[in-house]
Amino acid sequence: MNKITLLITSLAALFSACNPIETKYSIGRDYNVDELDISVKAVVVDGKNTNKLIFENHSPILGEWDYSFGITGQQVTDTAIIVVEGPLDVTFKGLNPSGTTITKNFVVNIEVLHFPVPPEWALLCGDGTKVWEWEVDEVEDGPFGAGGYRDTHEPWDPTDLDDLDGGWWEQPGWGEGATMTFSIRGAAFSKTDATHSKTEYGTFTFDMSQKLTNLWEPDEIWSHGKLRIYGGTSILAGRVPHYDEWYIYDVYEFDIVELSEDRLVLAYWLEPREWCEEAYFWIFRPSDKHVGEY
């Protein structure tokens, strides 16, 4: 009987332990600006603020830094190379546990370009601001259209720029005569249509670490990095067709196939990427229209 009693007692204890237990988990409280433990400082050389910034976030919330030329990751410590001298606006954007955002603004004065500036900035933006237009002369078939992904540098199936005004492209004014402008200050981007009646504004970033080789010539670099446009706009005729469902959609990130003082070639790998081996290409040249100072 003692064994039976012990068994019943043990089972009762076991089942009572299986009753639901209400546990309250806290996602943490929200923080205000004054409680953030964050800083951004320029590396000082010979008593002057250089163009290398160090960002630190020791707060208990995730965040990123917008430093006008790009956005950092969410590391505790990060660095960035700045490409111009002068006052620089920097904004920390944090995410509270409740999902609300919190921001804090800084101004850092860059006194000397001590650290090398990536050459892509000068190629794309010139001395500060550079205007680009469609390359309609130094191309074999045309400056816009489909070609081989990680293969060709120009479209083999071009679209006539006049066709952008109608049909499914729905890009009136963004053909020949339209321009786009890249500026170093604030990494500003804009584009103006051929009639000069419409201008759209945004920003841009580079990522020159994402290089791609030619699929058929592995020793050849096909793409030298990525260019991304922000702000709800894109490059001239920044739309492509979906090769399976046949509709047009806007695109904002491009492979940089060529970038020199007198030529810019961008590409976008088409969907569906499970089987599509084609990309759309855009070819531009410098323009002497509307060149301004930054």
Stockholm file with secondary structure:
# STOCKHOLM 1.0

chainA/1-294         MNKITLLITSLAALFSACNPIETKYSIGRDYNVDELDISVKAVVVDGKNTNKLIFENHSPILGEWDYSFGITGQQVTDTAIIVVEGPLDVTFKGLNPSGTTITKNFVVNIEVLHFPVPPEWALLCGDGTKVWEWEVDEVEDGPFGAGGYRDTHEPWDPTDLDDLDGGWWEQPGWGEGATMTFSIRGAAFSKTDATHSKTEYGTFTFDMSQKLTNLWEPDEIWSHGKLRIYGGTSILAGRVPHYDEWYIYDVYEFDIVELSEDRLVLAYWLEPREWCEEAYFWIFRPSDKHVGEY
#=GR chainA/1-294 SS CHHHHHHHHHHHHHHHHTSCCCCCCCCCCCCCGGGCCEEEEEEEETTEEEEEEEEEECSSSEEEEECSSCBCCSCSEEEEECCSCEEEEEEEEEECTTSCEEEEEEEEEECBCCSCCCHHHHHHHTTSEEEEEECCSSCSSCSEEEEETTTCSSCSEECCGGGGGSTTTCCTTCSTTCEEEEETGGGEEEEECTTSSCEEEEEEEEETTCCEECSSCTTSEEECCEEEEESSCCSTTCEEECTTTCCEEECCEEEEEEEETTEEEEEEECSCTTTCCEEEEEEEEECCSSCCCC
#=GC SS_cons         CHHHHHHHHHHHHHHHHTSCCCCCCCCCCCCCGGGCCEEEEEEEETTEEEEEEEEEECSSSEEEEECSSCBCCSCSEEEEECCSCEEEEEEEEEECTTSCEEEEEEEEEECBCCSCCCHHHHHHHTTSEEEEEECCSSCSSCSEEEEETTTCSSCSEECCGGGGGSTTTCCTTCSTTCEEEEETGGGEEEEECTTSSCEEEEEEEEETTCCEECSSCTTSEEECCEEEEESSCCSTTCEEECTTTCCEEECCEEEEEEEETTEEEEEEECSCTTTCCEEEEEEEEECCSSCCCC
//
